[in-house]
Amino acid sequence: MNNSAIIIITHGSRRNTFVEDMINLATYIEEKLEVPVFLSHNEYTEPNWRNIVSELLSKGINHIVFALAFLGRGNHVAKDIMGSFGVNEFYKWVKSTYEGKEINVYFTKPLADSNLVKLALFYRVFTAFPQQENEYIEDPEEIEERTMKFIREKVRERFPYMGGREIEIIARAVYASGNIDIADKIYISQDAIDIGIESLKTGISILTDVKMVSAGIRWNKVENYLDKASELAKEMRITRTAAGIRLGLSSPKIVVIGNAPTAVAEVLKIRKEGIEIPLVIATPPGFTNAVEVKEDLIKSGIPCIVLRGTYGGSSIAVSIINELIRMVRSHGG
């Protein structure tokens, strides 16, 4: 509205620093709203809000927002200011008169009930009571080492009969998820680790369902066909991730699926067509298809490492394949 303005009203003070602080406040609001803002005071210093109202009305500006820069609803607010217009409501445009002229007024509430003001005051008081801070480990290698040590111990407690390589794969998955409970959900088929390691030693390519998985794998032959899958997906009436898997499995590859249950389903179809798949790592999360298709993968006989149930995620799939790669590079499995 071209006939609008904002008047900020403070209690007022003769001290220059007070006025400087209020000018900064008024400037900030004017720059944000691009509406004329006038700083005024109720007493002690000029300009007085009454004079500004009179001046604005003389210029035809008759829609005025009164921003009350008071903490509480005392007499200055209720009687001196709002009472001058016969108004007792906040956040509502009200028609009134002032010096015989019509005016539309809108009053903001004082500040004490604002959570932002409460928080600002709290932080200022808080500095007087310094809190004892915990000491944090900042070295990333030490963080990983300590975390993995803790996780390995927890996994061994659950599976005292399990071999070291299986423990390491499960621990890496737990580390990636931040959830120790998924340790009970990870299925590793017989010989899956050996087959994965031997396949990687040949320099085999790794095929992924989504780019997020590809981005995390530390291997120089990682393939993803999602960008090229739209046409095939429409033709076969399947998802793009499923089509991307089909495009990529023209030859044997390790398949790593961290996002799409339909990609796992497509792997099962392709396997029935006679394509050899040395290893599938499948950790797609979900409540529709995910549980069932992962169980079907386990039953299929394809060597696999699977996170059962609704749990899952790309980072978990990446952590598992990267652990196999680490085994190859560190000591050949």
PyMOL commands that set and color helices and strands:
alter all, ss='L'
color gray80, all
select helices_A, chain A and resi 16-33+49-58+75-85+115-126+140-158+164-177+180-185+192-201+211-216+226-228+230-236+240-248+261-272+290-300+314-331
alter helices_A, ss='H'
color red, helices_A
select strands_A, chain A and resi 4-10+37-41+63-68+94-98+101-107+186-188+206-208+222-223+254-257+280-282+304-307
alter strands_A, ss='S'
color yellow, strands_A
deselect
rebuild
show_as cartoon
